[in-house]
Amino acid sequence: MAADPPDPSTDTALEELFHRPDRVPLVYWRAFSGARTAVLVTGAAATLAFVAGLSRLSQGSVAPTGPLAAFLPPGVAAILPLASVFLAFLLIVVAAGLRAGYRLAWDGALVLYPALLAVPLVTGDATDLAPFVAAAVGLPLVAANRSGFDRALDLTPFQTVALLSFVAVQVYGTVGTYAMREHFAGVRSLTDAFYYIIVTGTTVGYGDATPTTQVTKLFTLSVIVLGTGAFTVATGSLLIPALESRISSAFGTMTASELTLLEDHVLVLGHGDLTEPLLDELAATTDVVVVTPDADRASALDEREVNVLTADPTDEGPLLDARIDAARGVVVATDDDARDALAVVAARQAAPGVRIVAAASDQRHVDKLEAVGADAVVSPAVIGGRLLGRAVLGDEEADGDGLSGLFDGDDAREGAE
């Protein structure tokens, strides 16, 4: 008696049950090679480079013996002990920028890492081996995570002009000092000229380089005035907005510079149960600014990258700060009809021509909100009740958004009243 042939369907079922086509990795390498790891390795490379630089400085003068030492220009070997320390400080700045996700920091890392790799090839010192290894690991990590560092460094026109002015003053001072070096004591080279401008601009003034004529003294005075002013303005233009942003983030509110850029936005006065779906609805189509006196809610909204101003929505001043006159419209929804009425009055006084839509928690207050200046009043309770009624009767429109039928013809007024 012949044996029954095997059932192919049974074999297929067993194969699907026990065979796994996708391999399960023993180690998820992506978790160890992401942007966070690139930042950590960059910080480690900066630390190792700093230690190596300090070690070389403690040894005094070091003669380069590496394979690239023969290609060094004359006089460069004397500054090699400072190379690792200088690169270390730059890498610390780059690591901080990478942590913030800036693309400019990513570009800087691609420049500094090869320089750090070249240091031991010039010095031939075993002390530079550790930062060399860190750079060899960090360079491909940073390059592979390019998409993780895509934040643009947004500078205002004033900040850009301030920085360019500071650089221009340094160039002006250095070139001018070198051009008039015959009338300066202690200035013979371009390095001497740059050194003189730095010690003069920082008001250190060691006295080893001094002007000897009336013209060079006046030139030095111009460098002091222009350099000090440019440095103060450039530093202030960068530090003050950073401090302002940090303080504003702590309190969950927009900065003054951010408020001035608002235009064609929707101003939401108050934050409550109705505000959450409203923010989801408007976020994809227009800029939204929420005005709420609740600091905790403001901080939570700020963490979600929602524009928020911590202030009383019934006060006309904050509404003017939020540029209500340039807003597309105003939504009043504080979960308190009495406060809603005050907020409508404040908004109407601040911007008589803006469109104001209010939400009435109690349908009996619809007429009152319209009387104080609201262009349209919506009663969520009425809308919800109508949706429930249509849904229970099997209305297909109520199975979707259910809103289109509520605002057709006479239902528009009834839905609001």
C-alpha positions in Angstrom: 0.0 0.0 0.0 1.5 3.3 -1.1 2.0 6.0 1.5 -0.1 9.1 1.1 1.8 12.1 -0.4 2.6 14.9 2.1 0.0 17.7 2.2 1.7 20.8 0.7 -0.6 23.1 2.6 0.7 21.6 5.9 4.3 22.2 4.9 3.5 25.8 4.0 1.8 26.4 7.3 4.8 24.9 9.3 7.2 27.0 7.3 5.3 30.2 8.0 5.1 29.2 11.7 8.8 28.4 12.3 10.7 30.1 9.5 11.6 33.8 10.0 12.9 35.4 6.8 14.1 38.6 8.5 17.3 38.3 10.5 17.2 39.6 14.0 20.5 41.5 14.6 22.5 40.7 17.7 23.5 44.3 18.1 21.5 47.3 16.7 24.4 49.2 15.3 22.3 52.2 14.4 21.7 52.9 18.1 25.5 53.3 18.5 26.1 55.2 15.3 23.5 58.0 15.4 23.8 61.7 15.8 24.0 61.5 19.6 27.1 59.3 19.3 28.6 61.7 16.8 28.2 64.5 19.3 29.7 62.4 22.2 32.7 61.4 20.1 33.3 65.0 19.0 33.3 66.0 22.7 35.7 63.2 23.5 38.1 64.2 20.6 38.1 67.8 21.9 39.0 66.6 25.4 41.8 64.3 24.2 43.2 67.0 21.9 43.2 69.5 24.8 45.1 67.0 27.1 47.6 66.3 24.3 48.1 70.0 23.7 48.8 70.7 27.3 51.2 67.8 27.5 53.2 69.2 24.5 53.2 72.7 26.0 54.7 71.4 29.2 57.6 69.9 27.2 58.6 73.2 25.8 59.7 73.3 22.1 59.1 70.0 20.2 60.8 69.3 16.9 58.3 67.7 14.4 59.3 64.3 13.2 56.2 63.1 11.4 56.0 62.1 7.7 54.4 65.5 6.9 56.9 67.6 8.9 59.0 68.3 5.7 56.0 70.1 4.1 55.7 72.6 6.9 56.3 76.3 5.9 59.2 78.0 7.7 58.2 79.2 11.2 55.1 77.1 11.5 56.8 74.5 13.6 57.1 77.0 16.4 53.3 77.2 16.9 52.7 73.4 16.8 52.5 73.1 20.6 49.4 75.4 20.4 47.8 73.5 17.5 46.1 70.8 19.5 44.8 73.2 22.2 43.4 75.6 19.5 41.7 72.7 17.7 40.4 71.5 21.0 38.6 74.7 21.8 37.2 74.9 18.3 35.9 71.3 18.6 34.2 72.1 21.9 32.3 74.9 20.1 31.5 72.5 17.2 30.3 69.8 19.6 28.0 72.3 21.3 26.7 73.3 17.8 26.2 69.6 16.8 24.2 69.0 20.0 21.9 71.8 19.0 21.7 70.3 15.5 23.2 73.2 13.5 24.4 72.5 9.9 27.2 75.0 10.3 28.6 72.9 13.2 28.5 69.9 10.9 30.5 71.8 8.2 33.0 72.9 10.9 33.5 69.3 12.0 34.3 68.2 8.5 37.1 70.9 8.5 38.4 70.3 12.0 38.6 66.6 12.0 41.0 66.3 9.1 43.2 69.0 10.8 43.2 66.9 14.0 44.1 63.8 11.9 47.0 65.7 10.4 48.5 66.8 13.8 50.3 63.4 14.7 51.4 63.0 11.1 53.3 66.3 11.5 54.5 66.0 15.1 55.2 62.3 15.1 54.4 62.4 18.9 52.7 59.4 20.5 50.7 61.8 22.7 48.6 62.7 19.7 47.6 59.1 19.0 44.5 59.2 21.2 42.9 62.3 19.6 43.9 60.8 16.2 41.9 57.6 16.9 38.9 59.7 18.2 39.1 61.8 15.0 39.3 58.7 12.8 36.1 57.4 14.5 34.3 60.8 14.7 34.8 61.9 11.1 32.8 59.1 9.4 30.2 59.3 12.2 29.5 62.9 11.6 29.6 62.5 7.9 27.1 59.6 8.0 24.7 61.5 10.2 24.4 64.6 8.0 20.6 64.5 8.1 20.7 64.8 11.9 22.3 68.2 11.7 20.0 70.3 9.5 19.2 73.3 11.7 20.0 76.6 10.0 21.8 79.3 11.9 19.3 82.1 11.5 20.9 85.5 12.0 18.9 88.7 11.9 20.2 91.4 9.5 21.3 93.4 12.5 23.4 90.5 13.8 24.9 89.8 10.4 25.9 93.5 10.0 27.3 93.6 13.6 29.5 90.6 13.0 30.7 91.8 9.7 31.5 95.2 11.2 33.6 93.6 13.9 35.6 91.5 11.4 36.0 94.6 9.2 37.5 96.6 12.1 40.0 93.9 12.8 41.0 93.8 9.1 41.2 97.6 9.0 43.4 97.7 12.1 45.7 94.9 11.0 46.2 96.1 7.4 46.6 99.7 8.5 49.2 98.9 11.2 51.2 96.8 8.9 51.1 99.5 6.2 52.4 102.0 8.7 54.8 99.6 10.5 57.7 102.0 10.0 56.0 104.4 12.4 55.3 101.8 15.1 57.8 100.5 17.6 57.8 96.7 17.8 55.8 96.1 14.6 57.7 94.4 11.8 55.5 91.7 10.4 51.8 91.0 9.7 51.7 88.9 12.9 53.0 91.8 14.9 50.3 94.0 13.4 47.5 91.5 14.3 48.9 91.1 17.7 49.0 94.9 18.2 45.4 95.3 17.2 44.2 92.5 19.5 46.0 93.7 22.6 44.9 97.3 21.8 41.3 96.4 21.1 41.0 94.3 24.3 42.6 97.3 26.3 45.5 95.0 27.5 48.3 97.1 26.0 51.5 95.5 27.0 53.6 98.4 25.7 55.8 96.3 23.5 54.2 97.8 20.4 53.5 101.5 20.3 52.7 104.3 17.8 55.5 106.8 17.3 53.8 109.6 15.3 50.7 111.7 15.5 49.1 109.9 12.6 49.6 106.5 14.0 48.3 107.6 17.4 45.1 108.9 15.8 44.9 105.7 13.8 45.2 103.7 17.1 42.5 105.8 18.7 40.2 105.0 15.8 40.9 101.3 16.2 40.1 101.5 19.9 36.8 103.3 19.4 35.6 101.3 16.4 36.9 98.0 17.8 35.3 98.4 21.2 32.0 99.6 19.7 31.9 96.8 17.2 32.8 94.2 19.8 30.1 95.5 22.2 27.4 95.6 19.5 28.3 92.2 18.1 28.4 90.5 21.5 25.2 92.1 22.6 23.4 91.2 19.4 24.2 87.5 19.9 24.0 87.2 23.7 20.9 89.3 24.5 18.6 87.3 22.1 20.1 84.0 23.4 19.4 85.1 27.1 16.0 86.4 26.1 15.1 83.2 24.4 16.3 81.1 27.4 14.3 83.2 29.9 11.3 83.2 27.6 11.4 79.4 27.2 11.6 79.0 31.0 8.4 81.0 31.3 6.8 79.6 28.1 6.4 82.8 26.2 7.5 84.4 22.9 10.4 86.8 22.7 10.0 90.4 21.6 11.8 89.7 18.3 9.5 86.7 17.6 6.4 88.9 18.2 7.5 91.5 15.7 7.6 88.9 12.9 4.0 87.8 13.4 1.7 88.5 10.4 -1.5 86.9 9.1 -1.7 84.6 12.1 -4.6 83.3 14.2 -4.7 84.6 17.8 -6.2 82.1 20.3 -7.3 83.8 23.5 -7.3 81.2 26.3 -6.5 77.5 26.5 -8.9 74.8 27.4 -10.6 71.7 26.2 -11.7 73.3 22.9 -8.2 74.7 22.2 -6.4 71.3 21.7 -8.4 70.2 18.6 -8.4 73.8 17.4 -4.6 73.9 17.5 -4.4 70.6 15.6 -6.8 72.0 13.0 -5.0 75.3 12.4 -1.3 74.2 12.9 -1.0 72.8 9.4 -2.4 75.8 7.6 -1.4 79.0 9.5 0.6 80.4 12.3 -1.1 80.3 15.7 -0.4 82.3 18.8 -2.0 81.2 22.1 -2.5 83.9 24.9 -3.0 82.3 28.3 -2.3 83.4 31.9 -1.5 79.9 33.0 2.3 79.6 33.1 2.3 75.8 33.3 0.1 75.4 30.2 2.2 78.0 28.5 5.4 76.1 29.2 3.8 72.9 28.0 2.7 74.5 24.8 6.1 76.0 24.3 7.7 72.5 24.6 5.4 71.4 21.8 6.7 74.3 19.7 3.4 76.2 19.8 3.7 80.0 19.8 2.5 81.2 23.2 2.3 84.4 25.1 1.9 84.2 28.9 -0.5 87.0 29.6 -4.1 87.8 30.5 -6.2 87.5 27.3 -8.7 90.1 28.7 -5.9 92.7 28.7 -5.6 94.9 25.6 -1.8 95.4 26.0 -0.7 91.7 25.4 -3.0 91.6 22.4 -1.3 94.5 20.8 2.1 92.8 21.6 0.8 89.7 19.8 0.1 92.0 16.8 -3.7 91.5 16.8 -3.9 94.2 14.2 -2.0 92.0 11.7 -3.9 88.8 12.6 -6.1 86.9 10.2 -8.6 86.2 13.0 -9.1 85.8 16.7 -10.6 82.8 18.5 -11.9 83.3 22.0 -12.2 80.0 24.0 -11.3 80.2 27.7 -13.9 77.7 29.0 -15.5 80.6 30.9 -18.1 82.6 29.1 -17.6 85.6 31.4 -13.9 85.8 30.6 -14.7 85.1 27.0 -16.9 88.3 26.9 -14.1 90.4 28.4 -11.6 88.9 26.0 -13.9 89.8 23.0 -14.2 93.3 24.3 -10.4 93.7 24.7 -9.8 92.2 21.2 -12.4 94.5 19.6 -10.9 97.6 21.2 -7.4 96.5 20.2 -8.3 95.8 16.6 -11.8 97.0 15.5 -11.6 95.4 12.1 -10.4 91.9 13.0 -12.7 88.9 12.8 -13.5 87.4 16.2 -15.0 83.9 16.7 -16.0 82.9 20.2 -17.1 79.6 21.8 -20.0 79.6 24.2 -19.9 77.0 26.9 -23.5 77.8 27.7 -25.8 78.2 24.7 -27.7 80.9 26.6 -24.7 83.2 26.4 -24.5 83.2 22.6 -26.4 86.5 22.2 -24.3 88.2 24.9 -21.0 87.3 23.2 -22.4 88.6 19.9 -23.6 91.8 21.7 -20.1 92.6 23.0 -18.5 92.3 19.5 -18.0 88.6 18.4 -18.6 88.2 14.6 -19.6 84.5 15.1 -20.4 82.4 18.2 -20.3 78.6 18.2 -21.9 76.5 20.9 -20.1 73.2 21.1 -22.9 71.7 23.2 -25.5 72.4 20.5 -23.2 71.0 17.7 -22.4 67.9 19.8 -26.1 67.3 20.5 -27.0 67.5 16.8 -24.2 65.2 15.9 -25.4 62.6 18.4 -28.9 62.9 17.2 -28.0 62.4 13.6 -25.6 59.5 14.4 -28.2 57.6 16.3 -30.7 57.9 13.4 -28.1 56.5 11.0 -27.2 59.7 9.2 -24.2 58.9 7.1 -22.9 62.5 7.3 -22.6 62.1 11.1 -20.3 59.1 10.7 -17.6 61.4 9.3 -16.7 64.8 10.4 -20.4 65.5 10.7 -20.1 69.2 10.5 -21.0 70.1 6.9 -24.7 69.5 7.4 -24.8 71.6 10.6 -24.0 74.8 8.9 -26.2 74.7 5.8 -29.0 77.3 5.5 -30.9 78.0 8.6 -28.9 75.4 10.6 -26.0 77.8 10.7 -27.9 80.2 13.0 -29.4 77.4 15.0 -26.1 75.7 15.5 -24.7 78.9 16.9 -27.8 79.8 19.0 
